[in-house]
Amino acid sequence: MIGGLFIYNHKGEVLISRVFRDDIGRNAVDAFRVNVIHARQQVRSPVTNIARTSFFHIKRGNIWFAAVTKQNVNAAMVFEFLLKMVEVMQSYFGKISEDNIKNNFVLIYELLDEILDFGYAQNTDVGILKTFITQQGIKGTQSKEEQAQITSQSKEEQTQITSQVTGQITHRRVGIKYRRNELFLDTIEYVNLLMSQQGQILSAHVAGKVVMKSYLSGMPECKFGINDKIQMDSKGKTTTEDPSRSGKASIAIDDCQFHQCVKLSKFESEHSISFIPPDGEFELMRYRTTKDISLPFRIIPLVREFERTKMEVKIVLKSTFKPSLLAQKIEVRIPTPLNTSGVQLICMKGKAKYKSSENAIVWKIKRMGGMKESQISAEIELLQTNDKKKWTRPPISMNFEVPFAPSGLKVRYLKVFESKINYSDQDVIKWVRYIGRSGLYETRC
Amino acid sequence: MTDSKYFTTTKKGEVFEMRSELNSEKKEKKREAVKKVIASMTVGKDVSALFPDVVNCMQTDNLELKKLVYLYLMNYAKSQPDMAIMAVNTFVKDCEDANPLIRALAVRTMGCIRVDKITEYLCEPLRKCLKDEDPYVRKTAAVCVAKLYDINAQLVEDQGFLDALRDLLSDSNPMVVANAVASMSEINEASGHPVIEMNPQTINKLLTALNECTEWGQVFILDFLANYIPKDDREAQSICERVTPRLAHANAAVVLSAVKVAMKLMEMMPNDSEYVITLTKKLAPPLVTLLSSEPEVQYVALRNINLIVQKRPDILKHEMKVFFVKYNDPIYVKLEKLDIMIRLATQANIAQVLAELKEYATEVDVDFVRKSVRAIGRCAIKVEQSAERCVSTLLDLIQTKVNYVVQEAVVVIKDIFRKYPNKYESIISTLCENLDTLDEPDARASMIWIIGEYAERIDNADELLESFLDGFHDENTQVQLALLTAIVKLFLKRPTATQELIQQVLSLATQESDNPDLRDRGYIYWRLLSTDPAAAKEVVLAEKPLISEETDLLEPTLLDELICNIASLASVYHKPPSAFVEGSRGFRKALPARFGSRDERDLSTLPTTSERLA
């Protein structure tokens, strides 16, 4: 398993070093610095083998996180663990930065001690950790009064903690009470598109997630239903919903993944999504669809090069969703050659600017209704260069946000059952929202 | 002031200063001092001289201070074994503390102190903790057994800790089970022989715990299950059915470990059974989903998908598009995707693949571009119908005159000639035009090979080859050998005009070179030519075997071993664990034999001793 864990700053100085195994010596710390952080060439792999020692690393900002081992460990788990560790740290002290890590080094050691034993990952649930890891994170600007209060726990509290950490429901405390039982469901979808110059869809998929914020008392059992084809079919009834209202009655989900709290065996056998939610915000499910995606925008590029000193770009942007809806934060990014010397822009809507530092023309539109069309044309002057290397046109990319789910996903129900406390499904206030955002939305030109 | 101040002390005499602070009466000051010591330790300063002073701070009610002192102990106890003994009493006392968190902390820390004298004292507390009423203590004790085994295996066996660990496998608490499994796996691996008999009952318990423990625990259990060989295909299927729900877990490690178990168990079932067919379909979506995780996880997933595609091409045969490279992918993801694209290329999707590859060949990263060009060549060899399109794509790329693109293209065109002889010689003239730009040995050798092979159709073949001779001694061996052979070929095809050339190269190779390979080859040609030119023709111009369709496939036994190691480092390196794990005594993992397969029949038909012939 993981033999040691090191955190470095951008210079390669060690901020945190924790060794779990005898076979990892101090020289391992230096080996990573010399061969990876200070390597002349950019690193070509997140896994490096130096003198029979394997180093896994991820980077956040200027900070390097490295896990070291000499054994044949589960590589997927090591990376998942590093990612989780970063998440835990962020929830304690916010941004990952050198200052924050130095300010919280005692806390970090304490956390490491708890989430990794002899290199084996233990309970990493933030909610649970916070019940007994005594140090409070010091966020950049907080004063001293807020740090390190050592609470003395009563015997009951102690056993409650331990049963919490090891219990079956490792993600929820017992005895949570709210005066108002409320829950929020956000369906957030990222539409990804790669379109050829000729307008052919090379690949398109939606990566969606359902984020739930729950403020519910007790140990509520929840049941969640969506208009997934398989889920609907397995109910054995034809949909009574008005198909004209929701557009599509049901959608085909290629794959979905669930939060630790969801009972997977039940999903497999009955296609029902049931779970006891953690308190507060969490990601209930992630899913992916590739069929019948309604692409909110279409870009039609026209690029002409004149000799070696001039280029003309014309782009038509079409919105293809219902006219009653409004898209926001629209941004089209048109890459320009490195030897651009000047750009003249004309756009019908919004604002466009040439940003020389980013080698791109950025065209921003605040809002745009459905079934509309707009256009931008640019004349690009180029410096003459001797550089033989051809400029390869990177794709035109765009960002946007729309108030619907491009996959067609709908939440059908979320039922809450809590038998021990006196509130019923009807008493819970529920909110549902759909947001469609651009993932990697690119058109080649 | 915040904790970062502890990192900034660089004065001389600070050890002395820290010592006086450690011995301070004030609790607050003591704590500050210990923090300072830990910070110094982190940045690599030697603060072992403070050992007795730090140990003195150990007896405290303050949990934070205690944890810090323990951290220090774990680091330095080994270098100060005699003084470490001072800490034993406190450890033993803490193992009896009323607070389960302190009991666990003590047993956890003690296991990390690799000093024989302390280890002796560890046995009694550990025995108690393994049977502690609190699951938190038990799960910590379970891992401690593996720690102790690492220090003194004999002691663990003598003290009966293995039995205690075995009992924990059926603990009522899923997390205790998970840690016991992790501990057990490590001991199995270290001892080289399984220390526990796996039977259907234990497996059943583990499968139950699988539904209830943390994501990490699920990984431990799945990895453990992957080593179990069921007694028949029915048991295999029933395990598989209970493992596949894990494919929908949000944690990529859980998914990949579940894939591993499924891939292994599938081996035991008939390939045409309905269950295997459905399972094959079921495996694709979660694998594809892994490609939307963080790039590092994607990398691990892609390296594994590369194996899975080689073992069972059916699983992902319809998923070509998801492996298309994205502009912003990190380079390591791009290179892996490219590999998989070629493996999935078929007649049906080749047009799309080629269009993509052509796009990639104009990117910026040199390695990526080269690999894309090479990929086009591999497509030509793999899908015969596409060869012509590939060749014309390669010609287009040569026209770009980008140096490394041209060189890479020449190398792959040589392979295409080897696969489809006498088919595309019309492009030779274009290749010859680029002769001067080739400066890499691989490309030069390839070009020379092409000229030699098609010497009869290239009017100025002799001139071209002669031009290489001038700098013969500066060439790489690979080029020298190619040149020698090419000129011999030319001579056999056009003996009259090339007398002088052959003399020249033979003398260069035999008399002026000190490379034994080159000299040997030169002499062999020389003697062949001088004794029996007809035989020389038969040898040198013999028909060559075609190169195989699939290049760089892993060797099947290695592939099988790697399939058993899905998700692990071995699957990332594409090397068996023995290649990178020091002194690994671990048994080579092999896929289980299909039930009722030949191996087994052979065994059953062996004559038994009772039937011995008289």
Interface residues (C-beta under 8 A of the other chain):
Chain A: M1 E13 V14 L15 I16 S17 V19 F20 R21 D22 D23 R26 V29 Q42 R44 S45 P46 V47 N49 R52 S54 F56 I58 T69 K70 Q71 N72 V73 N74 A75 A76 M77 F79 E80 F81 L82 L83 D99 K102 N103 N104 F105 V106 Y109 E110 D113 D117 F118 Y120 A121 Q122 N123 T124 D125 F132 T134 Q135 I138 K144 Q147 A148 I150 Q153 K155 Q158 T159 I161 T162 S163 V165 T166 G167 Q168 T170 L194 S196 L202 S203 H205 A207 D254 D255 C256 Q257 F258 H259 Q260 K263 L264 S265 F267 E268 E283 M285 R286 R288 K388 K389 K390 T392 P394 P395 L440 E442 R444
Chain B: M1 T2 D3 S4 Y6 F7 K35 I38 A39 T42 V43 G44 N62 L63 E64 K67 L68 L71 N75 A98 N99 P100 L101 A104 R108 G111 C112 R114 D134 P135 Y136 V137 K139 T140 V143 C144 A146 K147 D150 N173 P174 M175 V176 N179 A182 E186 E189 N211 E212 T214 E215 W216 V219 F220 D223 R242 T244 P245 R246 A248 H249 A250 N251 A252 A253 V255 L256 S257 P285 P286 V288 T289 S292 E294 P295 E296 V297 Y299 V300 A301 K321 V322 F324 K326 Y327 N328 I331 Y332 Q352 A355 E356 E359 T362 E363 V364 D367 T400 K401 V402 N565 A567 S568 L569 A570 S571 V572 Y573 P577 F580 V581 E582 S584 G586
